[in-house]
Amino acid sequence: MSTNFLRAARSTFRHTTAYKPSPFVYTRHFHTTSPKMTVHNIATTEEFKTALKENKTVMLDCFATWCGPCKAIAPLLAKHSNEEKFKDIFFAKIDVDDLPELSQELGITAMPTFMIFKDGEMAPAEKLVGANPNALVAMLEKSS
């Protein structure tokens, strides 16, 4: 009988104001600023052409939602878009299934395809087909 009494007393003690857990146990710190994700999702052909006109260098990622290699390399591209040495490059991506006319105009044959456009020209200055992280970084460094 005394064991049950102690359990009830302990339970009551936890619910009183005398029992205070450490403030460090329940404290959560959140960032007040949102992350600087600078890979822009292009939804229309006109939006893409505007991006070409307004930016000196444009890096275009042509992907598909069902493409495994596209999903694998996307975080790497997002990481590089936030790096200081690539600050002058406008990073953009298009879903080839949503923009089939633009994909055909650009000559997309496989995913992912990465293209660098310079000085507002519609023809790509450089093109990389496939999810090759080292070649992607080399292409970005050459363009910056």
C-alpha positions, 0 to 999 in steps of 0.5 A: 500500500505504501508503494501506491501512495508514493507513486501518487505523490510523485505524480502529484509532485510533477504537476505542481509548480515546484517541479520545473524541468530544465529550460534547456530541455525544451528550448528550440532555436529556429532561424528567423531568416529563410534560407537563400535558395536561388534556383528559380523555377521557370514556369513559362517560355516568356519567363525564361526569355526575360531571365536571359535578357535581365541576367548576364549569365544564366545556368539552366537545369532541365529536369523531369520530376520522374528522373532519379539522377535529376533528384540526386543532383538537385541539392548539389545545384542548390548548394552551389547557387548559394556560394559566393563565387557563383553570385553572378550566375542566375540559376534557373530550372525548367520541368521538361514535361511542363514546357515541351515547346521550350525543351524542343527549342533548346534541343533537350534529349536527356535529363538532366541537361545543364546549359549556360547562357551568356549575354542574353543569347538563346543559344547555349554557350555550354551544355552538359548532359547527365548528372556529373557533379565534377563536370557541373562544378567545372562548367560553373567555374569556367562561366563565373 
